[in-house]
């Protein structure tokens, strides 16, 4: 009888955890509205933005790293609507290729603004070990029975006064960055500080992902070919820091 009681308790805990994760919805993937602010969304940007691509089926997207994530407004008249900023922090060309491919498969994409960074070409191949599974056999249910989701649900409940870091169009709220710039002594001081540290931690080789012999230019070519074959208008720009 004790074994039955233990099993029942385990099932109740799992059921309760699933209900909490569904109701709180810390990453905004179930579209429940009980807790509108999602301060943990940014920790799962790769996950959240992939789901949002499916929901919005945009005609145009922004793709890039955190600079594009923070700095390019998809509501600008430049973009054909509906539009979405699908940039992700620290993205490599390899990761970006998956988002481009996904957006094309949704069948409505006509335009891409690709904000290229130097580090895309020589950064880590991917930041999440199971990155590919975000796109293959997507199953929202797996985030219901998940300890990390439960921790983030608790954080979300406790911090409802903190607004979601992402807007509905995928643009990252910039208030925190404005404070960071101010506390760093202004844009020039921050830029000089980043120049002396940021670029020193990346290898000088510009065409291989860190720790691999895989060429980032092969993935870049794949993106160009996908856009060409599907008649996607692709424009590539470089952000100010990476122009240098």
Helices and strands as residue ranges (DSSP letters): H 2-24, G 41-44, H 45-56, E 60-63, H 66-71, E 83-85, H 93-105, E 111-116, G 118-121, G 131-134, G 140-143, H 147-158, H 175-183, H 187-197, G 198-201, H 216-229, E 233-238, H 240-243
